[in-house]
């Protein structure tokens, strides 16, 4: 099954690479604000589905562009496909995008392929047999201190996204890490955590086809993946966090309060802090207090160093 998935991913990658030679000629349409689909997405998805169903006609299909209209309905084995993750990058010629294919057996991910056609990087995993990059075994990073870590994320772009809350999240993480990156393709972000290129990842609003393959790469490489509170049942929850075990735990302590499953007190605090004008009001209050105390004084106490520093 993994070999068939690899064959499908490479066939899709060939279509993507040919189109990338003249990306300005690619026809583009818009599903919603800042959410694009191209003829390359559709052609890539078609060749993947044709390859998989030729080998396994009784399997089900769940694909980003065509949903579950192909394959057997109510099958135990369902292929979860993102034919071009990072479409916005692709249509700009920014070479960070990939093909993602996963096989779920009775709801559990058992096979995974993430293929980066621009670098010819092939990430694969089979449940219980480890994760590989170009047939070389990969493991998550060995770092244990969050302040030494590189974390990847995705920025909100959909109508209705809570931009202020996301800015808070990024601010919390940025102050405690060595850096925050936004490559723009979640499946590849997860593959990079599995390979140890980055130490952790978090994002909201993701669909199952964005994270299914990457999640198996993470666990087979020795990492952890779940929602922001650390729970492992996350595929349909539209929030995803991953990392090496020690880093994962530290991210939970930072991001848990932003989870849709957080306690009422945490949710209220996040809403209050992310309300429009909250940052400006806090700045004005700080300035007023400093004016009252006179020059050379500060209303802010000295911040503790390290992971215990407040955001």
N, C-alpha and C positions, 0 to 999 in steps of 0.2 A: 504493500500500500504506500509506503514512503517513497519507493522508487517511482511509482506512478505519479505521486504528487510532485516529485522533483521534475519529472518529465513535463508535467503540465506547467509548472512554474517557469522552467527554462523556455518553453514555447511562448508563454506570455511575455517573458523578458525580451525575447527576440523581436516581438511585435513592438514593444515599448522602445527598444533601442533604435529600430528603424524609424519610428515616428519622431524620435528625439533629434534625428539628423536635420529635420525641417519642422521644428515645433510650431512655427508661425503658420504653417499650413493646416494644422490640426483644428478640426471643428470643435467648438466648445459651447456648451450650454450650461445654464445655472439652475441647480435644484432649489436653492434658496440663497439668501444673502451670504456671499463669500463661500458658497459650497458649490463647487463646479464638477461637471462630468464631461468627459470628452469621448470622441469616437474610439480613442485608444482604450479607455476603460472598458467599453462595450466589446471591442474586438479581443482584448485580453481575457475578459470574463468568458467569452464564447469559447475560446480555444481551451481554457481550463476546464470548463464544464464538459465539452466534447471529449476531452482526454479522459477525464474521470469516469464519465458515464459509459464510455466505450469499454473500459475495464470493469466497471462495477455498475451495471444498469439498474440494480435493485437498491442502490444507495440514494439517500436524500441529498439535496443541495440547499444551502442557505448562502446567497450571494448578495453583495452590497447593492448591485444595480438591478438585479432581477428577482431578488427575494427568494422565495421557495417555490417558484413556478416550474422549475425543472426538477427532474429526478423523482424518485418514489416518495409518496407522502407517508408520513408516520413510520419511516424507516428507523431502525435502531442505529444505523451508521449514517451520519450526516456530515458532508463536507462543508466547511465554513470558509468563504472565499472573499478576500478583498483583492480585486484584480490590479489595482493601482493605488496603493496607500501613499498619499502625498501628491495628489493631483494638482493642487495649487503650485507646489514646487515645480512639478513637471511642466506645466504650461508656461512657466517663467524661465525654463531652462536651468533651474536651480537643481543640481544633481543629487537630491536626497529624496528618494522614493523607492518603493519596493512592491513585490507581489507577496501576499500572505495567504497561505492555505493551511487549514487545520482539519483533522478528522475527529469528530465527537462520536463516541460509542455509548449509547444510552446516557447522553448528557455529559460524559467525561472526555476531556481532550486526550487523545492517545497518539496522534501523529501531528507533526508540525513542520512546515517549511516556510521560511522567510527568505526571499531571493532579491538581492540588490543588483539589478542588471547593469548599472553604471560601473560597478566595481567587480562584477562577476563573483560576488560574495554569496555563498549558499549556506544558510543556517538551517540545521535540521535537528529534530528530536523525536525519539520514540519513547513512550512512557516506560520508565524503568530501565532504560538503556543509555541515558546520558544525552547531552547536547553537543553539537558539533558545528564548527565553521570550516567549510571546505575539507571535511573529513578529519579535521583535527579537533580533539576533545577541548571543550571550553568550560571555564568555571567563572562564577561571579568573583568580583574583587575581594581581596583579603583585608581591605581597610576597615578599621573599627571606629575611627574618630570622625564624626560627621564634619568637623571643620576642615578636614583634609579631602573631602569628597566632592566629586563633580556630579551634579544632579540634573537630569533632563526633565522637561515638562512640555506642555502644549498651551498656547494662549487661547482664551475664549474668542470666538468669532461669530457665534450665532446670535440672532435676535433673541433677547430675553436672558442671555447669560448675565450673571452677576459679576460685572467687571471689577467693581470695588472689592468684593470679597476675594476675587482671584489675585488682585494686587496685594491684598493683605497676606494671602498664602505665600505668594512669591517673595514678599518682603520678609516674612518669617523665615523662609528657607534660605534666602540669599545671605542674611546676616549670620547664619550658622554654618555655612559651607564654603568650599573653595571656589565655587562657581555654579551658575545656573545656565543651562543651554536649552534652546528651543529649535530642534532640527526640523520638525514639521511632518514627521511620519511616525505615528505611534508604534506600529509593528516593528519598525527598525529601531526605535528607541528602546523597546523591550529586548530586542536581539542584542543591542549594545550593552545593556545591563548584564545579560547572560554571558557575554564575552569578556566582561570586566572593563570595557572601555569607559563606561560610566558606572557610578556606584548606586544610583537609585533613579526612580522615575515616579512622577505623579501627574494625573490629568483627570479632568471631569468631562462628561458629555460623550464618552467613547462608546461605540457600539461593539457588539460581540465580535464582528469580523475584524475590527481593529486590533483586538487583544487576544483572540483565541490562540493563535499559533505562538505569539510571543510569550504568553503565560506559561506554556509547556516548556519553552526554551529556558525560561527563568528557573522553574522548579527542577528541571533536569540538570541545570548548571549549579544547583546547590543554593539557589536564592528563594525568596518568599514573594508571593504576590497576593493581593487582596484589595479590599476597599480601604478607605482612609482610617477606619477604626481597627484595621488589621484582620477583619474577618475574611475567610478564604472563599466564601460564596459571593463572587463579585461580577461574574461575566455579564449579567443583565442589569447591573446596578448603576451603570454610567459614571462610576468613579473607580479609578484604578491606581494602585500604588505598588511599587516593586523595589527590591533591593537585596543586597547581601543581608544575611540574617541580623547582624548587629546594627546595621544602618537602617534596616526596615523598622526595627523597634524604636529607634530614635526619630524616624519620620512619623511614626504613629503618634508619638508624644507631641509633635508639632502640628500635624495635619488632622488629627482625630476630631478636633473641635469644629472643623469645617465639613465633616461628613454629614450626609443627610440622615445618618443614624446616630448622630451625636445627641447628648442629653439636651433637655430644654434650656438649661442655663447656658450651656456653651453656644447653642444656636442664637439665643437672645443677645449674648455678648458680641457674636460675629455680626448680627444684623445691625446692632447699634454702632459698632465700629465702622461698618461698611456703608452706613447711611450717607447719602449725598451731603457734602458739607462737613462731615465729621472731622476730616483731617484739617480743614481750614479752621474749624472752631477750636480744635485742640491747639493749633498753632497760635491763634489769637489769644487763647487763655494763657498759654505759656508766656507770650510776649507781655501780656498785662501783668502777670505775676512778677516777671523780671523787672518791669518798670517800677513796680511798687517797692521791690527789694533794693533797687538802686543798681548802678553800674557795677560790673565785676562779679555779680552773683548769679546763681542759676537755680531755677525751680526744680531741675532734674537731678536726682541723686546720682552718684557715681555708679555706673552699671557694672555688674559682675561680669567677669570674663567667661568665655567658654559656652558650653551648651545650656547653662542655666541662665544666660542673659535674657532679659525680657524682650519681647518684640515691640 
